[in-house]
Amino acid sequence: MENKHAMRHELEALVRHAGRILMSYYNKPLHRTYKNHQGFATEADVAVERYLIEQLHKLMPEASIYAEESGASGNQYADYSWIIDPLDGTTNFAQTLPYFCISVALTYKGEPQIGVVYQPLLDELFYASKGDGASLNGVPIAVSAPHNLKETMLVVGLPYAKNAVFMTLLDDIKRITPYTYAFRHFGAAALDCAYVACGRLDGVFLASLKWWDVAAGMLLIQEAGGVVTDFEGKPIDASYATFVAGGPMVHKHLHNLLQTEGS
C-alpha cells in the first residue's frame, strides 16, 4: 500500500478522537444489550463504531468494513478491509474497570497490514505497520525476553460461553501454571496483545474469540519481534479458533504445552 505512511497521522488522530467519544460514556449508567453467549454491547460501543466506520470509509473508501456490532459493510470483494472493535473489554468499561481499548486493523487479502490499539484512559496508542515495527505513542516497543517460562507472566483470554472450549482452557491453565511465575485474565484480548507486544506481559493464549479481537494485536506482537500461531502452530487468519503468542522462547514453550497437553 503506497500511502501507508501518509495514512498514519490521520488514522492515529481519528482513533484518538474515537477514544474521546468512548470516554464521554465512562463511569455513567449504560444500557446493556445482551448478545447470545457473546457478552453485551452498550451505547458506547455503538457510538464509537459508528464514528469509526464513517471516518475509516472516508480515509479509504475502497476498503470494506468488518465491525463487531454492525458486521460487514462496503465492497465485500475488496482486497482491503478495516477490522473494527470499537470497545474491547465492554464488561470492564461498563463496570468502570480500567482495562479496555479500541482496536482497528487494516488487512490486505486477509493479512493485517496496520494495527492500532488505543487505551484512552491512559492515552496509550499502540501502532504497528507490517515490516515497519511497532510503537507505543511513537516510541518503538519489543516483546520481553525472559530466560525461561518460570519467569513469565502470562495472560489468557476466555470466551463468555461456558462450553467445552471454556472448560478446556481452564484445564490448560491448570496444567501450564506450574511452569510459570504468574497468570492473569483481564478481559480485553486486544489490549492483552498490545501488552505482550510492549513486554508488560510475556505471553497470551486464547480460544473461541473473534477476528476483531486479535487482528490489530497480532500484528503488534509480530512487529515487536514476537511469534503468533494457533495451538497447532498454523498462521492466524479470520477463521482462527485458537491463538498463542509471545516472544520466540515463550511462544515455543506455550505452543508445545498447548499442543501436547490436550487443547
C-alpha positions in Angstrom: 0.0 0.0 0.0 1.7 3.1 -1.3 0.2 5.6 1.2 0.6 3.6 4.3 3.0 6.0 5.9 0.9 9.1 5.0 -2.2 7.4 6.4 -0.7 7.0 9.9 -1.2 10.6 11.1 -4.8 10.6 10.0 -5.5 7.2 11.4 -4.0 8.0 14.8 -5.9 11.2 15.0 -9.3 9.6 14.3 -8.7 6.7 16.7 -7.8 9.2 19.4 -11.0 11.1 18.7 -12.9 7.8 18.9 -11.3 7.5 22.3 -12.7 10.8 23.4 -16.2 9.7 22.3 -15.7 6.5 24.3 -14.6 8.3 27.4 -17.7 10.5 27.3 -19.6 7.4 28.3 -17.2 6.3 31.0 -18.5 6.0 34.6 -22.1 6.7 33.5 -25.2 4.5 33.5 -25.2 2.4 30.3 -27.9 0.2 28.7 -26.8 -3.3 28.1 -27.9 -5.2 25.0 -27.0 -8.8 25.5 -25.8 -11.0 22.7 -26.1 -14.8 22.5 -23.1 -16.1 24.5 -21.0 -13.1 23.5 -21.4 -10.7 26.3 -23.3 -7.4 25.7 -23.0 -4.1 23.9 -23.7 -0.6 25.1 -24.4 2.7 23.5 -20.7 3.5 23.9 -19.8 0.6 21.6 -22.4 1.7 19.0 -21.4 5.4 19.1 -17.7 4.6 18.7 -18.3 2.1 16.0 -20.5 4.5 14.0 -17.8 7.2 14.1 -15.0 4.8 13.1 -16.9 3.3 10.2 -17.7 6.8 8.9 -14.2 8.1 9.2 -12.4 5.0 8.1 -14.6 4.9 5.0 -13.6 8.5 4.2 -9.9 7.6 4.8 -10.0 4.6 2.5 -13.3 4.4 0.5 -12.3 1.3 -1.4 -11.9 -0.8 1.7 -14.7 -3.0 3.1 -15.6 -2.8 6.8 -15.9 -5.7 9.3 -17.1 -4.4 12.7 -18.1 -6.1 15.9 -21.6 -4.6 16.3 -22.7 -4.0 12.7 -20.9 -6.8 10.9 -19.8 -6.5 7.2 -20.4 -3.5 5.0 -19.0 -1.9 1.9 -17.5 -3.8 -1.1 -17.1 -7.3 0.3 -14.9 -8.2 -2.7 -12.3 -5.5 -1.8 -8.8 -6.6 -1.1 -8.5 -4.2 1.8 -10.7 -4.4 4.8 -11.0 -2.4 8.1 -11.4 -4.7 11.1 -13.0 -2.8 14.0 -13.6 -3.5 17.7 -15.0 -0.2 19.0 -14.7 -1.3 22.6 -12.8 -4.4 23.6 -13.5 -5.0 27.2 -17.1 -3.8 27.2 -17.8 -5.5 30.5 -14.8 -3.9 32.1 -15.8 -0.5 30.7 -19.4 -0.8 31.9 -18.2 -1.8 35.4 -15.6 1.1 35.3 -12.7 -1.4 35.5 -9.8 0.4 33.7 -8.9 -2.3 31.3 -10.4 -1.7 27.8 -9.4 -0.4 24.4 -10.3 0.5 20.8 -8.9 -1.9 18.2 -8.6 -1.1 14.5 -6.7 -3.2 11.8 -6.4 -2.8 8.1 -6.0 -6.1 6.3 -5.0 -6.9 2.7 -6.4 -10.1 1.4 -7.0 -11.1 5.0 -3.5 -10.3 6.3 -3.1 -7.4 8.8 -1.1 -4.5 7.4 -1.7 -1.9 10.0 -2.8 -2.4 13.6 -3.9 0.2 16.2 -4.8 -0.4 19.8 -5.7 2.6 21.9 -6.3 2.8 25.6 -7.9 6.2 26.0 -7.9 6.2 29.8 -4.1 6.2 29.8 -3.8 7.9 26.4 -1.6 5.0 25.1 -1.7 4.4 21.4 0.0 1.2 20.1 0.7 1.2 16.4 2.2 -1.4 14.0 2.7 -1.3 10.3 3.8 -4.5 8.5 7.5 -4.5 8.0 8.0 -1.2 9.9 7.9 -2.3 13.6 5.6 -1.4 16.4 5.5 1.5 18.8 3.7 3.0 21.8 3.0 6.7 21.5 5.7 6.8 18.8 8.4 5.0 20.8 9.5 1.6 19.5 8.5 -1.4 21.5 9.6 -5.0 21.7 8.4 -8.2 23.3 10.0 -9.4 26.5 12.9 -11.9 26.5 12.7 -13.9 29.8 15.3 -16.6 30.3 12.7 -19.4 30.9 9.0 -20.0 31.3 9.3 -19.8 35.1 9.9 -16.1 34.8 6.8 -15.4 32.8 3.6 -13.6 33.5 1.0 -15.0 31.0 -2.5 -13.8 30.2 -5.4 -15.9 29.0 -8.5 -14.9 27.0 -11.6 -16.8 27.9 -14.9 -16.8 25.9 -18.2 -15.8 27.5 -19.8 -19.1 26.7 -19.2 -21.7 29.4 -18.8 -24.5 26.9 -16.3 -27.3 26.3 -13.7 -24.8 24.9 -14.0 -22.7 28.1 -13.5 -25.8 30.3 -10.6 -27.0 28.2 -8.9 -23.6 28.6 -9.3 -23.9 32.4 -7.6 -27.3 32.2 -4.8 -25.7 30.1 -4.3 -23.0 32.8 -4.2 -25.7 35.5 -1.6 -27.7 33.5 0.6 -24.7 32.5 0.5 -22.7 35.7 3.3 -24.8 37.4 5.7 -23.8 34.6 5.1 -20.1 35.0 5.5 -17.2 37.5 2.0 -15.8 37.3 -1.3 -15.9 35.3 -3.7 -13.1 34.6 -7.1 -12.8 32.9 -8.1 -9.2 32.2 -11.0 -9.5 29.7 -9.8 -7.4 26.7 -7.8 -9.6 24.3 -6.7 -6.7 22.0 -5.1 -4.9 25.0 -3.6 -8.2 26.2 -1.8 -8.5 22.8 -0.6 -4.9 23.0 0.8 -5.5 26.4 2.6 -8.6 25.2 4.0 -6.5 22.3 5.5 -4.0 24.7 6.7 -6.5 27.3 4.3 -5.8 30.1 3.0 -9.4 29.7 5.2 -12.3 28.4 2.6 -14.4 26.5 -1.0 -14.8 25.7 -3.3 -17.7 24.7 -7.0 -17.8 24.0 -9.7 -19.6 22.1 -13.2 -19.0 20.6 -12.8 -15.3 20.3 -13.3 -13.2 17.1 -11.2 -11.7 14.3 -11.6 -8.2 15.6 -10.2 -9.3 19.0 -6.8 -10.1 17.5 -6.3 -8.6 14.1 -4.6 -5.5 15.3 -2.9 -7.1 18.3 -1.3 -10.0 16.4 0.5 -7.5 14.1 1.7 -5.5 17.1 3.2 -8.7 18.5 4.8 -9.8 15.3 6.2 -6.3 14.5 7.6 -6.2 18.1 9.6 -9.4 17.5 7.1 -12.0 18.7 5.6 -15.1 17.2 1.8 -15.7 16.7 0.2 -19.0 15.7 -2.8 -21.2 16.6 -2.3 -24.0 19.1 -1.2 -26.3 16.2 1.5 -23.8 15.0 -0.5 -22.6 12.0 -0.8 -19.0 10.9 -3.7 -16.9 12.3 -6.4 -15.6 9.9 -10.0 -14.6 10.2 -11.1 -18.2 10.7 -8.8 -18.9 13.6 -10.1 -21.0 16.6 -7.1 -20.8 18.9 -4.3 -18.3 19.4 -1.0 -18.3 21.2 1.7 -15.6 21.1 4.8 -14.3 22.8 8.5 -13.8 22.3 10.1 -16.7 20.4 11.0 -18.7 23.6 7.7 -18.1 25.3 5.7 -19.0 22.2 7.8 -22.1 21.6 7.1 -23.5 25.1 3.5 -22.4 25.3 2.8 -23.9 21.8 4.4 -27.2 22.9 2.4 -27.3 26.1 -0.9 -26.4 24.4 -0.3 -28.8 21.5 0.7 -31.8 23.6 -1.5 -31.5 26.7 -5.0 -31.6 25.4 -6.1 -28.4 23.6 
